[in-house]
Amino acid sequence: MKIIDLKVRCVAIPLNAQLRHNTGVHPGYFLRTILEVITDEGIIGLGEVGGGDQRAALMKLKPRILGLDPFHLEIIKLKVLRSIYYLSNSRLYAAIEMACLDIQGKVLNRPMCDLLGGKVRDEVPFIAYLFWRYDRPSGGDDKTAEDLAEYCVELHETLGVNAMKLKAGVMKPEEEARVLELCRDKLGDSFGLRIDPNGVWSVATAIKIGQRLEDLGIEYFEDPSWGLEGNAAVRKQVRMPIATNMYPAKFDDLGPAIRMGAVDIVLTDLHYWEGPKGVKDLVAVCRTFNMGVAMHSGAEFGIELAAMIHTAATIPTMTFAGDAHYHYLTDDIIQGGLLQYENGAIKVPEGPGLGVALDEYKMEKYERYYEQKGDYYARFHQDPKRPDWFPIVGSI
């Protein structure tokens, strides 16, 4: 079997609100580049990557994988990820690996999770991921901690989720701390709480807010301040686990992070950590050093979410509910539409490979929508209600 072609398309799907974060706003839609790896036997594997329009970047890699066997992932990784540093991009490689594993599963008539060691759970629980919103479905914007606490209760009741994470670094830190305090009051001691300012807070602010939240028994404080040094400094001063999806977010920084005692929990990500197999490598290192693992979300559509679920289902130590932006999407580009939450979890997709297939009608629809809306990553996630604003790390 050989790879004979690569097909890439960029699609955008509307959201039910505009989502604010510490570097700007997702302006009412997410966009992803969808990859199809085509073999000489007519079997097609699906992959997905975010970060704006990645079509040109992936096509630069096409000559490196044509003619290769999709089962030979080590060679593909060497040619795509290791050969020339300025073309190396773990996010692009991960999309290719995802598609090759989809092909392998289809050839073997086995689900992707079986290629990663087999599932230890049939479903993966997810959280209520809370963003400060513009243009909510009910109208208006989120302005107070009460707004987000009420939304958290709504997600608990409608999706069945039993944990939340606040994307912080948007409002005053004290108001964001109140979100977790209100959620604890409304949802009880067993409801999981997390907060993530994505490193934008100063060390002093992160310590102050962290110490304020200590008695809530939160699951983890994610990227409280900038960099390995920032996380390590906060970790020394607060009595709660420190997590990260930023530092470290690649194998090069994992050793230094462990030596420095920078984090307790690493959020796995298929793109940062070199695909599903790379995530399994990461988990082995974390297990060796008694570090926890959780799952990061990067605004994925159904192809990548399926890959995330297959991967998470094979990791015994992944006991935290996974992150997902998925409940903000209004539709999906896979057949059958959005994957469904049941009691706060999504089942491992059945069928060979990823267990999902493209809906060509939806692909065409959302390709047109992307062409209409454009690549907002190229506009630096501008805030439409604060056109002159830009983030300053450590200014709070």
C-alpha positions as CSV (number, residue, x, y, z in Angstrom):
1,M,0.0,0.0,0.0
2,K,1.3,3.5,-0.9
3,I,0.1,7.1,-0.4
4,I,-0.6,8.5,-3.8
5,D,-2.3,11.8,-3.1
6,L,-3.1,14.4,-0.5
7,K,-6.3,16.5,-0.5
8,V,-6.8,19.5,1.8
9,R,-9.8,21.8,2.3
10,C,-10.5,24.6,4.8
11,V,-13.9,24.8,6.4
12,A,-15.6,27.0,9.0
13,I,-18.6,26.2,11.2
14,P,-20.6,28.8,13.1
15,L,-20.7,28.9,16.9
16,N,-23.5,29.8,19.2
17,A,-21.6,32.8,20.6
18,Q,-18.4,34.8,20.2
19,L,-15.8,33.4,22.6
20,R,-13.4,35.7,24.4
21,H,-9.9,34.6,25.6
22,N,-6.9,36.4,26.8
23,T,-5.5,37.1,23.3
24,G,-8.7,38.1,21.6
25,V,-12.0,36.6,20.4
26,H,-13.1,33.6,18.3
27,P,-15.6,35.7,16.2
28,G,-18.6,33.4,16.0
29,Y,-17.0,30.5,14.1
30,F,-14.2,28.0,14.3
31,L,-12.1,27.0,11.3
32,R,-10.2,23.8,10.5
33,T,-8.1,22.4,7.7
34,I,-9.4,18.9,6.7
35,L,-6.9,16.4,5.3
36,E,-7.5,13.3,3.2
37,V,-4.6,10.9,2.6
38,I,-5.4,8.8,-0.4
39,T,-3.8,5.4,-1.1
40,D,-3.3,3.3,-4.2
41,E,-5.9,0.8,-2.9
42,G,-8.6,3.4,-2.7
43,I,-8.6,3.7,1.1
44,I,-8.8,7.3,2.4
45,G,-7.7,8.4,5.8
46,L,-9.0,11.6,7.5
47,G,-7.0,14.2,9.5
48,E,-7.7,17.6,10.9
49,V,-5.6,20.6,12.1
50,G,-6.4,24.1,13.4
51,G,-4.5,27.3,13.7
52,G,-5.9,28.9,10.6
53,D,-5.7,27.9,6.9
54,Q,-3.1,25.2,6.8
55,R,-3.6,24.1,3.2
56,A,-0.4,25.5,1.7
57,A,1.7,24.3,4.6
58,L,0.4,20.7,4.2
59,M,0.9,20.8,0.4
60,K,4.5,21.7,1.0
61,L,4.8,18.4,2.8
62,K,3.0,16.4,0.1
63,P,6.1,15.4,-1.9
64,R,7.7,14.0,1.3
65,I,5.0,11.4,1.9
66,L,3.9,10.4,-1.6
67,G,4.9,6.8,-2.2
68,L,5.2,6.0,1.5
69,D,3.3,3.2,3.2
70,P,0.8,4.6,5.7
71,F,1.8,1.9,8.1
72,H,5.4,3.2,8.2
73,L,4.8,6.1,10.6
74,E,8.4,6.2,11.8
75,I,9.6,7.0,8.3
76,I,6.8,9.4,7.7
77,K,7.7,11.2,11.0
78,L,11.4,11.3,10.0
79,K,10.6,12.8,6.6
80,V,7.9,15.3,7.8
81,L,8.9,16.2,11.3
82,R,12.6,15.6,11.8
83,S,14.4,16.4,8.5
84,I,14.4,20.2,8.1
85,Y,13.8,22.3,11.1
86,Y,12.0,25.2,9.4
87,L,9.5,22.8,7.8
88,S,9.1,20.8,11.0
89,N,5.6,21.3,12.5
90,S,4.2,18.8,15.0
91,R,0.7,20.0,14.4
92,L,0.9,19.2,10.7
93,Y,2.5,15.9,11.3
94,A,-0.2,15.0,13.8
95,A,-2.9,15.5,11.1
96,I,-1.0,13.2,8.8
97,E,-0.5,10.5,11.5
98,M,-4.2,10.8,12.4
99,A,-5.1,10.1,8.7
100,C,-2.6,7.2,8.5
101,L,-4.0,5.6,11.6
102,D,-7.5,5.9,10.1
103,I,-6.2,4.1,7.0
104,Q,-4.6,1.4,9.2
105,G,-7.8,0.8,11.1
106,K,-9.8,0.6,7.8
107,V,-7.4,-1.9,6.4
108,L,-7.4,-4.1,9.5
109,N,-11.1,-3.5,10.2
110,R,-10.3,-2.4,13.7
111,P,-11.0,0.9,15.6
112,M,-8.1,3.3,16.0
113,C,-8.0,2.7,19.8
114,D,-7.0,-0.9,19.1
115,L,-3.9,0.4,17.3
116,L,-2.9,2.3,20.4
117,G,-3.2,-0.6,22.9
118,G,-7.0,-1.0,23.1
119,K,-9.6,0.9,25.0
120,V,-9.9,0.7,28.8
121,R,-13.1,2.7,28.8
122,D,-16.1,2.9,26.4
123,E,-16.7,6.6,26.7
124,V,-14.7,9.7,27.6
125,P,-16.2,12.3,30.0
126,F,-15.9,16.0,29.1
127,I,-16.1,19.3,31.0
128,A,-18.2,22.5,30.7
129,Y,-15.6,24.7,29.1
130,L,-16.6,28.3,30.0
131,F,-15.7,31.3,28.0
132,W,-16.7,34.9,28.5
133,R,-19.1,35.3,25.6
134,Y,-20.2,38.1,23.3
135,D,-23.6,37.7,21.6
136,R,-25.0,34.8,23.6
137,P,-27.9,32.8,22.2
138,S,-30.2,34.5,24.7
139,G,-28.8,37.9,23.8
140,G,-26.2,40.2,25.3
141,D,-22.7,39.5,26.6
142,D,-21.4,37.8,29.7
143,K,-20.4,40.6,32.1
144,T,-20.4,39.1,35.6
145,A,-19.4,35.9,37.4
146,E,-23.1,35.2,37.9
147,D,-23.5,35.0,34.1
148,L,-20.9,32.2,33.8
149,A,-22.0,30.4,36.9
150,E,-25.5,30.2,35.5
151,Y,-24.2,28.9,32.2
152,C,-22.2,26.3,34.0
153,V,-25.3,25.1,35.7
154,E,-27.1,25.0,32.4
155,L,-24.4,22.8,30.8
156,H,-24.4,20.5,33.8
157,E,-28.2,20.1,33.4
158,T,-28.2,19.8,29.6
159,L,-25.0,17.8,28.9
160,G,-24.6,16.1,32.2
161,V,-21.0,17.3,32.6
162,N,-19.6,17.2,36.2
163,A,-16.6,19.5,35.9
164,M,-15.8,22.9,34.4
165,K,-12.9,25.1,33.3
166,L,-12.9,28.8,33.0
167,K,-10.9,30.4,30.2
168,A,-9.6,33.3,32.3
169,G,-7.4,36.3,31.7
170,V,-10.3,38.3,30.2
171,M,-12.0,40.1,33.1
172,K,-10.5,41.2,36.4
173,P,-8.8,38.3,38.2
174,E,-11.0,38.7,41.3
175,E,-14.2,38.5,39.2
176,E,-12.9,35.3,37.5
177,A,-12.1,33.8,40.9
178,R,-15.7,34.5,41.8
179,V,-16.9,32.3,38.9
180,L,-15.3,29.2,40.6
181,E,-16.6,30.2,44.0
182,L,-20.2,30.6,42.7
183,C,-19.9,27.3,40.8
184,R,-18.8,25.5,44.0
185,D,-21.8,27.0,45.8
186,K,-24.3,26.1,43.1
187,L,-23.0,22.7,42.1
188,G,-21.5,21.2,45.3
189,D,-18.2,19.9,46.5
190,S,-18.0,17.0,44.0
191,F,-18.2,19.2,40.9
192,G,-14.7,19.6,39.4
193,L,-13.3,23.2,39.1
194,R,-10.4,24.4,37.0
195,I,-9.1,27.8,35.8
196,D,-6.8,28.7,33.0
197,P,-5.5,32.3,32.4
198,N,-3.2,30.9,29.7
199,G,-0.1,32.4,31.3
200,V,-1.2,36.0,31.0
201,W,-1.2,36.8,34.8
202,S,1.9,38.0,36.6
203,V,3.4,35.6,39.1
204,A,2.1,37.9,41.9
205,T,-1.5,37.9,40.6
206,A,-1.4,34.1,40.0
207,I,-0.2,33.5,43.5
208,K,-2.8,35.8,45.0
209,I,-5.7,34.2,43.1
210,G,-4.4,30.7,43.6
211,Q,-4.2,31.2,47.3
212,R,-7.7,32.6,47.3
213,L,-9.0,29.5,45.5
214,E,-7.1,26.9,47.6
215,D,-10.0,26.1,49.9
216,L,-12.3,25.2,46.9
217,G,-10.3,22.1,46.3
218,I,-10.0,22.8,42.5
219,E,-8.7,20.1,40.3
220,Y,-5.9,22.2,38.8
221,F,-4.6,25.7,38.1
222,E,-3.6,25.7,34.5
223,D,-0.8,27.9,33.2
224,P,-1.1,30.5,35.9
225,S,1.8,32.6,34.7
226,W,4.1,32.8,31.7
227,G,6.6,30.0,30.9
228,L,8.3,27.3,32.8
229,E,9.7,29.8,35.3
230,G,6.3,31.3,35.9
231,N,4.6,28.0,36.5
232,A,7.4,26.9,38.8
233,A,7.2,30.1,40.8
234,V,3.5,29.8,41.3
235,R,3.7,26.1,42.1
236,K,6.0,26.9,45.1
237,Q,3.4,29.3,46.6
238,V,0.0,27.6,46.1
239,R,-1.5,24.4,47.5
240,M,-3.1,23.0,44.4
241,P,-1.9,21.1,41.3
242,I,-0.4,23.2,38.5
243,A,-1.3,22.0,35.0
244,T,-0.1,23.1,31.5
245,N,-0.9,22.9,27.9
246,M,1.7,25.6,27.1
247,Y,4.9,24.9,29.2
248,P,5.9,22.3,28.3
249,A,4.0,21.7,25.1
250,K,6.7,19.7,23.3
251,F,9.2,17.0,24.1
252,D,12.2,19.4,24.0
253,D,10.8,21.2,27.1
254,L,9.6,18.2,29.0
255,G,12.9,17.3,30.7
256,P,13.5,20.9,31.9
257,A,9.9,21.2,33.2
258,I,10.4,18.0,35.3
259,R,13.8,19.1,36.6
260,M,12.4,22.5,37.6
261,G,9.2,21.1,39.2
262,A,7.2,23.4,37.0
263,V,4.0,21.4,36.7
264,D,2.0,18.5,38.2
265,I,-0.3,17.7,35.2
266,V,0.4,17.9,31.5
267,L,-2.6,18.3,29.1
268,T,-2.1,16.0,26.2
269,D,-2.8,17.4,22.7
270,L,-2.6,15.4,19.5
271,H,-1.0,18.3,17.7
272,Y,1.5,19.6,20.2
273,W,2.7,16.1,21.1
274,E,3.2,14.6,17.6
275,G,0.0,12.7,17.1
276,P,-1.8,10.0,19.0
277,K,1.3,7.8,19.2
278,G,3.3,10.8,20.5
279,V,0.6,11.3,23.2
280,K,1.2,7.7,24.3
281,D,4.9,8.5,24.5
282,L,4.2,11.5,26.6
283,V,1.9,9.5,29.0
284,A,4.7,7.0,29.5
285,V,7.1,9.8,30.6
286,C,4.5,11.3,32.9
287,R,3.8,8.0,34.5
288,T,7.5,7.5,35.1
289,F,7.7,10.8,37.1
290,N,4.2,10.4,38.7
291,M,2.8,13.4,36.8
292,G,-0.9,13.5,35.9
293,V,-2.3,13.7,32.4
294,A,-5.4,15.4,31.1
295,M,-6.7,16.3,27.6
296,H,-6.4,19.6,25.9
297,S,-9.0,21.0,23.4
298,G,-8.0,23.1,20.4
299,A,-11.4,24.0,18.9
300,E,-11.7,20.7,17.0
301,F,-14.3,19.3,14.7
302,G,-15.6,15.7,14.7
303,I,-12.6,14.1,13.0
304,E,-10.1,15.3,15.6
305,L,-12.5,14.8,18.4
306,A,-12.9,11.2,17.4
307,A,-9.1,10.8,17.4
308,M,-8.9,12.4,20.8
309,I,-11.6,10.1,22.2
310,H,-9.9,7.0,20.7
311,T,-6.6,8.1,22.2
312,A,-8.0,9.0,25.7
313,A,-9.9,5.7,25.9
314,T,-6.6,3.8,25.9
315,I,-4.9,5.8,28.7
316,P,-5.7,4.3,32.1
317,T,-4.2,7.2,34.0
318,M,-6.3,9.9,32.2
319,T,-8.8,10.2,35.0
320,F,-9.7,13.9,34.4
321,A,-12.6,14.8,32.2
322,G,-11.4,16.1,28.9
323,D,-11.5,19.6,27.6
324,A,-13.8,20.3,24.6
325,H,-15.0,23.4,22.9
326,Y,-17.5,21.2,21.1
327,H,-20.7,22.3,22.8
328,Y,-20.2,25.8,21.2
329,L,-20.4,24.3,17.6
330,T,-23.7,24.5,15.8
331,D,-22.9,21.7,13.4
332,D,-20.2,19.3,12.2
333,I,-18.7,18.1,8.9
334,I,-19.0,14.4,9.7
335,Q,-21.9,12.2,8.7
336,G,-24.6,12.1,11.4
337,G,-23.8,15.6,12.6
338,L,-22.4,16.5,16.0
339,L,-21.2,13.6,18.3
340,Q,-23.6,13.4,21.2
341,Y,-23.0,13.9,24.9
342,E,-24.6,11.2,27.1
343,N,-24.3,11.9,30.9
344,G,-21.4,14.3,30.3
345,A,-19.5,11.8,28.1
346,I,-19.1,10.9,24.4
347,K,-18.8,7.3,23.4
348,V,-15.8,5.9,21.6
349,P,-16.9,5.9,17.9
350,E,-17.6,2.5,16.5
351,G,-16.3,1.2,13.2
352,P,-12.9,0.8,11.6
353,G,-10.3,3.6,12.0
354,L,-11.7,6.8,13.4
355,G,-15.2,5.6,13.0
356,V,-16.3,8.8,11.4
357,A,-16.8,9.8,7.7
358,L,-17.1,13.2,5.9
359,D,-20.5,14.6,5.0
360,E,-19.8,16.0,1.5
361,Y,-22.8,18.3,1.5
362,K,-21.6,19.8,4.8
363,M,-18.1,20.0,3.6
364,E,-19.2,22.0,0.6
365,K,-21.5,24.2,2.7
366,Y,-18.8,25.1,5.2
367,E,-16.1,25.5,2.6
368,R,-18.3,28.3,1.2
369,Y,-18.8,29.7,4.7
370,Y,-15.0,29.8,5.2
371,E,-14.5,31.6,1.9
372,Q,-17.2,34.1,3.0
373,K,-15.8,34.7,6.5
374,G,-12.0,34.3,6.1
375,D,-9.1,33.3,8.3
376,Y,-9.4,35.2,11.6
377,Y,-6.1,33.9,12.8
378,A,-4.5,36.2,10.2
379,R,-6.3,39.1,12.0
380,F,-4.8,38.2,15.4
381,H,-8.2,37.3,17.0
382,Q,-9.3,40.9,17.1
383,D,-11.8,42.0,19.7
384,P,-14.7,43.6,17.7
385,K,-15.8,45.6,20.7
386,R,-12.3,46.8,21.6
387,P,-10.6,47.4,18.2
388,D,-7.5,49.0,19.6
389,W,-6.9,46.4,22.4
390,F,-4.0,43.9,22.4
391,P,-2.8,41.6,25.1
392,I,0.2,42.3,27.3
393,V,1.5,39.3,29.2
394,G,2.2,39.9,32.9
395,S,0.5,43.3,33.0
396,I,-2.2,42.1,35.5
